[in-house]
Amino acid sequence: MKLKSSAFEKGGEIPAKYTCDGDDVSPPLEIIDVPEDTETLALVMDDPDAPMGVFDHWVVWNIPADISSIPEDTQPEGTPGRNDFGRLDYGGPCPPSGTHTYRFKLYALDRDLDLPRGSAKGELQREMEGHVLDESLLTGDYSRG
């Protein structure tokens, strides 16, 4: 399974449009080669370089397994989780200083997850244990002026 974006190369620079310095909209994502027995997908975007520890920017689960893309500036069909901005949608990169690496992580799961809307990433990770069929990682960097 692969996760790609037409907006930036893996390990490349995330354009400002997708950050708090731009339009703060989610980048377009392409999902390739989802395992056949996948029931649902989960998507997490986080920043492991944040000063206070990993900062969660986007958390969604129970995304239909037959999805092949998430267009720019859209929330995929599924159940939204709470990010560390306290919101249920995408919050773009907004590092206080220096260059941070942002991780878009896609998980293929063998079942629907019974988690309430607005749950945090930690709850999602516990619920996914033992149900991940495959995963993919797309990283991008962003630094502020």
Secondary structure in CASP SS format (residue, H / E / C, confidence):
PFRMAT SS
TARGET T0000
AUTHOR 0000-0000-0000
METHOD secondary structure of the structure
MODEL  1
M C 1.00
K E 1.00
L E 1.00
K E 1.00
S C 1.00
S C 1.00
A C 1.00
F C 1.00
E C 1.00
K C 1.00
G C 1.00
G E 1.00
E E 1.00
I C 1.00
P C 1.00
A H 1.00
K H 1.00
Y H 1.00
T C 1.00
C C 1.00
D C 1.00
G C 1.00
D C 1.00
D C 1.00
V C 1.00
S C 1.00
P C 1.00
P C 1.00
L E 1.00
E E 1.00
I E 1.00
I E 1.00
D C 1.00
V C 1.00
P C 1.00
E C 1.00
D C 1.00
T C 1.00
E C 1.00
T E 1.00
L E 1.00
A E 1.00
L E 1.00
V E 1.00
M E 1.00
D E 1.00
D E 1.00
P C 1.00
D C 1.00
A C 1.00
P C 1.00
M C 1.00
G C 1.00
V C 1.00
F E 1.00
D E 1.00
H E 1.00
W E 1.00
V E 1.00
V E 1.00
W E 1.00
N E 1.00
I E 1.00
P E 1.00
A C 1.00
D C 1.00
I C 1.00
S C 1.00
S E 1.00
I E 1.00
P C 1.00
E C 1.00
D C 1.00
T C 1.00
Q C 1.00
P C 1.00
E C 1.00
G C 1.00
T E 1.00
P E 1.00
G C 1.00
R C 1.00
N C 1.00
D C 1.00
F C 1.00
G C 1.00
R C 1.00
L C 1.00
D C 1.00
Y C 1.00
G C 1.00
G C 1.00
P C 1.00
C C 1.00
P C 1.00
P C 1.00
S C 1.00
G C 1.00
T E 1.00
H E 1.00
T E 1.00
Y E 1.00
R E 1.00
F E 1.00
K E 1.00
L E 1.00
Y E 1.00
A E 1.00
L E 1.00
D C 1.00
R C 1.00
D C 1.00
L C 1.00
D C 1.00
L C 1.00
P C 1.00
R C 1.00
G C 1.00
S C 1.00
A C 1.00
K H 1.00
G H 1.00
E H 1.00
L H 1.00
Q H 1.00
R H 1.00
E H 1.00
M H 1.00
E C 1.00
G C 1.00
H C 1.00
V E 1.00
L E 1.00
D E 1.00
E E 1.00
S E 1.00
L E 1.00
L E 1.00
T E 1.00
G E 1.00
D E 1.00
Y E 1.00
S E 1.00
R C 1.00
G C 1.00
END
